[in-house]
């Protein structure tokens, strides 16, 4: 194998987890050219990745299929020995079938799996981690043990956040694309009002999360005159800069969302709050120091889905509202 392409055009967290394939493959074939294909917007995760030769970018928002067809022409000319499709959807399945690679591999769930040289089951809910499911795809050329995902913030990115590391600090990424994956704002506030005032706390997120995080800060400040120092960094750091900051935090508090996997990929301490989803889906933290917190209340409606919803289907959102914030504090005390 001289050239391999890994396809993962889903969301941020999925791309982070797929980097475990890069690590494993490189450990066995250090001279092999490794390329990766991602959706537009996720390529910044792989900026100056030392093990990647090229990152193909698929613009799925504008002229989706025309762009995919244009990419296919270029990929075919590269003449890959192996294409590993981590996606389970038809578009990339057809792309893989037509890419001209000598060997293709993917999951049985993909509608075009019948065209792949090899295909494997992808079963969610049995406790198998996603990196282990992905590892099946290359196990015949490596081994059965999955590597951990790894991201590589540059020296410049570490330098940008260095000034934020002068005092002991905690990072919190309080938002999620899905409402039912997001620990309620009131619960974050309750948690923050009980943190000792000697901590600096950075709230992380995109520019669209800035107002949400500012509301948290304002409410905590009103409720407690000697609260910890709260700083809103939403929109100020890119993904790898955020990972560089998370790496040296005393703890990173996240939802079941992309920041969880950013922490895993730099081996940062992390506490993940699972609301509507459950650890058995296979997206738990992989950091050396990690914890998962969820409700202790038995709920027949949990989990309500794999990806979450824009609103609680039952209307009560007990999977988030009944999480005991004392358990989050205990995680910090144990560090």
C-alpha positions as a printed NumPy array, in Angstrom:
array([[  0.   ,   0.   ,   0.   ],
       [  1.55 ,   3.275,  -1.153],
       [ -1.478,   5.593,  -1.077],
       [ -4.53 ,   5.497,   1.193],
       [ -7.549,   7.806,   1.371],
       [ -9.788,   8.001,   4.454],
       [-13.265,   9.462,   3.854],
       [-15.176,  11.038,   6.757],
       [-17.449,  13.863,   5.635],
       [-19.737,  13.955,   8.681],
       [-19.498,  16.367,  11.608],
       [-16.554,  17.674,  13.625],
       [-16.547,  14.98 ,  16.28 ],
       [-16.711,  12.234,  13.671],
       [-13.649,  13.618,  11.907],
       [-11.728,  13.804,  15.192],
       [-12.525,  10.165,  15.963],
       [-11.51 ,   9.103,  12.457],
       [ -7.995,  10.444,  13.091],
       [ -7.429,   7.255,  15.081],
       [ -7.213,   5.502,  11.69 ],
       [ -4.436,   7.864,  10.628],
       [ -2.479,   7.059,  13.79 ],
       [ -2.893,   3.302,  13.461],
       [ -2.108,   3.175,   9.756],
       [  1.   ,   5.332,  10.131],
       [  2.28 ,   3.128,  12.968],
       [  2.263,   0.162,  10.573],
       [  3.134,   1.904,   7.322],
       [  5.165,   5.035,   8.118],
       [  6.147,   5.586,   4.476],
       [  2.614,   5.331,   3.1  ],
       [  0.93 ,   8.474,   1.753],
       [ -2.194,   9.143,   3.836],
       [ -4.869,  11.547,   2.578],
       [ -8.242,  12.401,   4.082],
       [-11.514,  13.735,   2.719],
       [-13.771,  15.915,   4.894],
       [-16.687,  18.284,   4.459],
       [-15.924,  21.992,   4.041],
       [-15.537,  23.652,   7.435],
       [-13.822,  20.685,   9.075],
       [-10.514,  20.97 ,   7.257],
       [ -9.169,  23.36 ,   9.924],
       [ -8.989,  20.392,  12.323],
       [ -6.264,  18.912,  10.131],
       [ -4.251,  22.099,   9.572],
       [ -0.57 ,  21.144,   9.208],
       [ -1.296,  17.607,  10.394],
       [  2.153,  15.979,  10.349],
       [  0.941,  12.551,   9.188],
       [ -1.308,  13.727,   6.344],
       [ -0.182,  14.409,   2.798],
       [ -3.385,  16.04 ,   1.524],
       [ -6.86 ,  16.972,   2.739],
       [ -9.634,  16.834,   0.145],
       [-12.522,  19.201,   0.943],
       [-16.095,  18.557,  -0.181],
       [-18.351,  21.621,  -0.209],
       [-21.726,  20.119,   0.684],
       [-23.56 ,  23.438,   1.048],
       [-23.187,  24.772,  -2.509],
       [-23.713,  22.593,  -5.579],
       [-23.229,  19.534,  -3.383],
       [-23.202,  16.817,  -6.024],
       [-21.431,  18.869,  -8.677],
       [-18.629,  19.473,  -6.202],
       [-18.491,  15.789,  -5.313],
       [-18.25 ,  14.871,  -8.986],
       [-15.405,  17.356,  -9.442],
       [-13.576,  15.81 ,  -6.495],
       [-14.113,  12.338,  -7.921],
       [-12.269,  13.238, -11.104],
       [ -9.264,  14.449,  -9.104],
       [ -9.314,  11.489,  -6.728],
       [ -9.428,   9.005,  -9.606],
       [ -6.295,  10.57 , -11.055],
       [ -4.483,   9.98 ,  -7.742],
       [ -4.898,   6.207,  -8.133],
       [ -5.218,   5.184,  -4.486],
       [ -4.298,   1.686,  -3.417],
       [ -6.9  ,   1.755,  -0.624],
       [ -9.933,   3.914,   0.116],
       [-11.438,   3.609,   3.597],
       [-14.974,   5.034,   3.747],
       [-16.043,   5.681,   7.336],
       [-19.351,   7.17 ,   6.156],
       [-22.557,   5.163,   5.919],
       [-24.436,   7.277,   3.398],
       [-25.039,   6.823,  -0.295],
       [-23.156,   9.799,  -1.742],
       [-19.756,   8.798,  -0.395],
       [-20.606,   5.15 ,  -1.055],
       [-21.076,   5.873,  -4.755],
       [-17.935,   8.026,  -4.652],
       [-15.982,   5.104,  -3.202],
       [-17.375,   2.705,  -5.788],
       [-16.274,   4.983,  -8.633],
       [-12.974,   6.29 ,  -7.198],
       [-10.795,   3.796,  -9.055],
       [ -8.973,   2.509,  -5.967],
       [ -7.491,  -0.984,  -6.077],
       [ -9.185,  -1.856,  -2.765],
       [-12.188,  -0.244,  -1.079],
       [-13.578,  -0.828,   2.392],
       [-16.542,   0.507,   4.361],
       [-19.545,  -0.364,   6.494],
       [-22.36 ,  -2.723,   5.55 ],
       [-24.878,   0.029,   6.36 ],
       [-23.727,   2.016,   3.323],
       [-26.15 ,   1.561,   0.385],
       [-23.164,   0.923,  -1.897],
       [-21.416,  -1.546,   0.426],
       [-22.007,  -4.291,  -2.13 ],
       [-19.468,  -2.574,  -4.394],
       [-16.728,  -2.451,  -1.737],
       [-13.929,  -4.995,  -1.667],
       [-14.582,  -5.485,   2.059],
       [-17.405,  -4.312,   4.316],
       [-18.102,  -4.596,   8.031],
       [-21.045,  -4.141,  10.428],
       [-21.545,  -0.873,  12.281],
       [-23.644,  -1.56 ,  15.37 ],
       [-24.502,   1.2  ,  17.831],
       [-25.71 ,   0.49 ,  21.354],
       [-23.606,  -2.467,  22.459],
       [-20.981,  -0.359,  24.228],
       [-18.375,  -0.614,  21.481],
       [-16.567,   2.684,  21.031],
       [-16.715,   4.399,  17.646],
       [-12.926,   4.195,  17.238],
       [-13.171,   0.411,  17.633],
       [-15.964,   0.236,  15.055],
       [-13.813,   2.272,  12.663],
       [-10.762,   0.102,  13.373],
       [-12.531,  -2.895,  11.828],
       [-12.06 ,  -1.268,   8.451],
       [ -8.267,  -1.527,   8.524],
       [ -7.756,  -4.402,  10.972],
       [ -6.752,  -6.875,   8.265],
       [ -3.735,  -4.691,   7.436],
       [ -2.912,  -3.62 ,  11.012],
       [ -4.459,  -5.27 ,  14.095],
       [ -7.734,  -5.288,  15.99 ],
       [ -6.803,  -2.69 ,  18.619],
       [ -7.901,   0.871,  17.896],
       [ -5.527,   3.783,  18.352],
       [ -6.706,   6.915,  20.1  ],
       [ -7.612,   9.938,  17.977],
       [ -4.962,  12.659,  17.868],
       [ -5.006,  16.293,  16.781],
       [ -1.886,  18.394,  16.335],
       [ -2.213,  22.07 ,  17.304],
       [  0.807,  23.924,  15.954],
       [  3.456,  25.691,  18.032],
       [  1.87 ,  28.992,  16.953],
       [ -1.532,  27.869,  18.195],
       [ -0.123,  26.813,  21.552],
       [  1.65 ,  30.162,  21.752],
       [ -1.589,  32.065,  21.106],
       [ -3.25 ,  30.546,  24.199],
       [ -0.16 ,  30.538,  26.421],
       [ -1.107,  33.825,  28.095],
       [ -4.389,  32.244,  29.211],
       [ -2.547,  29.561,  31.176],
       [ -0.85 ,  31.665,  33.844],
       [ -3.41 ,  30.735,  36.53 ],
       [ -5.169,  27.416,  37.281],
       [ -8.138,  27.212,  34.956],
       [-11.138,  25.195,  33.833],
       [-12.738,  25.141,  30.38 ],
       [-16.46 ,  24.736,  29.766],
       [-18.094,  24.202,  26.367],
       [-21.751,  24.579,  27.387],
       [-23.569,  24.399,  24.051],
       [-24.474,  21.769,  21.48 ],
       [-26.111,  21.783,  18.071],
       [-28.843,  19.58 ,  19.584],
       [-30.937,  20.862,  22.499],
       [-31.365,  17.431,  24.077],
       [-27.588,  16.893,  24.136],
       [-27.027,  20.205,  25.893],
       [-26.824,  20.41 ,  29.683],
       [-29.419,  23.07 ,  30.619],
       [-28.216,  26.63 ,  31.083],
       [-29.684,  26.728,  34.588],
       [-27.658,  23.658,  35.545],
       [-24.414,  25.189,  34.256],
       [-25.213,  28.271,  36.321],
       [-25.915,  26.16 ,  39.411],
       [-22.612,  24.36 ,  38.926],
       [-20.613,  27.553,  38.406],
       [-21.993,  29.284,  41.493],
       [-20.453,  26.533,  43.633],
       [-16.964,  26.518,  42.124],
       [-14.285,  28.012,  44.388],
       [-13.358,  31.606,  43.469],
       [ -9.671,  30.81 ,  42.934],
       [-10.388,  29.287,  39.527],
       [-10.339,  31.027,  36.162],
       [-13.067,  29.597,  33.947],
       [-13.026,  29.902,  30.168],
       [-16.267,  29.426,  28.268],
       [-15.625,  28.056,  24.78 ],
       [-17.784,  28.017,  21.678],
       [-18.433,  29.514,  18.267],
       [-19.349,  33.185,  17.649],
       [-23.039,  32.196,  17.749],
       [-22.574,  30.88 ,  21.313],
       [-21.252,  34.184,  22.655],
       [-24.571,  35.639,  23.822],
       [-25.577,  32.355,  25.459],
       [-22.336,  32.192,  27.427],
       [-22.589,  35.86 ,  28.364],
       [-26.   ,  35.171,  29.907],
       [-24.426,  32.418,  32.017],
       [-21.664,  34.75 ,  33.175],
       [-24.069,  37.575,  33.993],
       [-26.372,  35.349,  36.034],
       [-23.544,  33.712,  37.985],
       [-22.048,  37.133,  38.75 ],
       [-25.408,  38.391,  40.043],
       [-25.927,  35.367,  42.256],
       [-22.486,  35.279,  43.806],
       [-20.295,  38.298,  44.538],
       [-17.155,  36.198,  45.008],
       [-17.614,  33.913,  42.016],
       [-14.769,  32.43 ,  40.033],
       [-13.321,  34.558,  37.245],
       [-15.454,  33.855,  34.161],
       [-14.171,  34.727,  30.689],
       [-16.159,  34.373,  27.48 ],
       [-13.874,  33.134,  24.675],
       [-16.625,  32.215,  22.206],
       [-15.502,  33.054,  18.676],
       [-11.996,  34.043,  19.758],
       [-10.267,  30.691,  19.234],
       [-10.365,  28.28 ,  16.332],
       [-10.786,  24.557,  16.898],
       [ -7.116,  23.669,  17.291],
       [ -6.484,  26.709,  19.488],
       [ -9.357,  25.603,  21.704],
       [ -7.829,  22.12 ,  21.888],
       [ -4.463,  23.657,  22.804],
       [ -6.123,  25.531,  25.678],
       [ -8.082,  22.476,  26.84 ],
       [ -4.943,  20.362,  26.983],
       [ -3.576,  22.056,  30.114],
       [ -6.872,  22.749,  31.9  ],
       [ -7.471,  21.226,  35.315],
       [-10.746,  19.968,  33.851],
       [-12.837,  20.447,  30.718],
       [-16.616,  20.228,  31.089],
       [-18.46 ,  19.352,  27.896],
       [-21.651,  17.87 ,  26.487],
       [-21.829,  14.753,  24.312],
       [-20.581,  16.83 ,  21.381],
       [-17.473,  17.818,  19.424],
       [-15.524,  19.444,  22.326],
       [-15.589,  16.057,  24.084],
       [-13.598,  14.6  ,  21.203],
       [-11.288,  17.61 ,  20.978],
       [-10.316,  16.88 ,  24.584],
       [ -9.74 ,  13.195,  23.817],
       [ -7.55 ,  14.06 ,  20.843],
       [ -5.082,  16.071,  22.979],
       [ -5.46 ,  13.796,  26.034],
       [ -6.976,  16.62 ,  28.082],
       [ -8.865,  15.866,  31.309],
       [-12.567,  15.886,  30.557],
       [-15.941,  15.472,  32.212],
       [-18.755,  14.795,  29.752],
       [-22.406,  15.34 ,  30.656],
       [-24.706,  12.949,  28.816],
       [-28.344,  14.042,  28.705],
       [-30.559,  12.372,  26.084],
       [-27.798,  10.125,  24.725],
       [-26.011,   7.323,  26.564],
       [-22.399,   6.108,  26.834],
       [-23.382,   2.764,  25.301],
       [-23.607,   4.48 ,  21.917],
       [-19.792,   4.528,  21.9  ],
       [-18.85 ,   8.21 ,  21.955],
       [-17.388,   8.513,  25.449],
       [-14.119,  10.323,  26.295],
       [-10.815,   8.592,  25.639],
       [ -8.556,  10.857,  27.694],
       [ -6.384,   9.372,  30.436],
       [ -8.391,  11.348,  33.004],
       [-12.067,  11.345,  32.091],
       [-15.509,  11.036,  33.629],
       [-19.073,  10.718,  32.405],
       [-21.949,  12.236,  34.352],
       [-25.624,  11.62 ,  33.672],
       [-28.919,  11.477,  35.514],
       [-29.421,   8.893,  38.245],
       [-33.168,   8.925,  37.583],
       [-34.5  ,   5.893,  35.671],
       [-36.083,   7.212,  32.493],
       [-37.935,   4.948,  30.09 ],
       [-37.548,   7.601,  27.382],
       [-33.735,   7.696,  27.562],
       [-32.099,   7.457,  25.132],
       [-34.609,   9.104,  22.831],
       [-32.325,   9.022,  19.804],
       [-28.772,   8.774,  18.562],
       [-28.197,  12.414,  17.635],
       [-30.562,  14.314,  19.889],
       [-33.478,  16.628,  19.119],
       [-34.224,  20.325,  18.956],
       [-36.642,  19.851,  21.855],
       [-37.434,  17.148,  24.397],
       [-40.015,  14.792,  22.81 ],
       [-41.67 ,  14.369,  26.232],
       [-41.562,  18.04 ,  27.167],
       [-39.864,  17.607,  30.566],
       [-36.178,  17.138,  29.629],
       [-35.57 ,  15.191,  32.827],
       [-32.436,  13.613,  31.375],
       [-30.804,  17.042,  31.687],
       [-32.747,  18.71 ,  34.48 ],
       [-32.228,  15.895,  37.006],
       [-28.432,  15.661,  36.686],
       [-26.863,  16.418,  40.077],
       [-24.292,  19.2  ,  39.632],
       [-22.51 ,  18.006,  42.774],
       [-21.187,  15.152,  40.679],
       [-19.47 ,  17.644,  38.377],
       [-17.84 ,  19.282,  41.385],
       [-16.673,  15.909,  42.666],
       [-14.848,  15.284,  39.399],
       [-12.849,  18.48 ,  39.908],
       [-12.028,  17.618,  43.525],
       [-10.682,  14.25 ,  42.448],
       [ -8.141,  15.8  ,  40.085]])
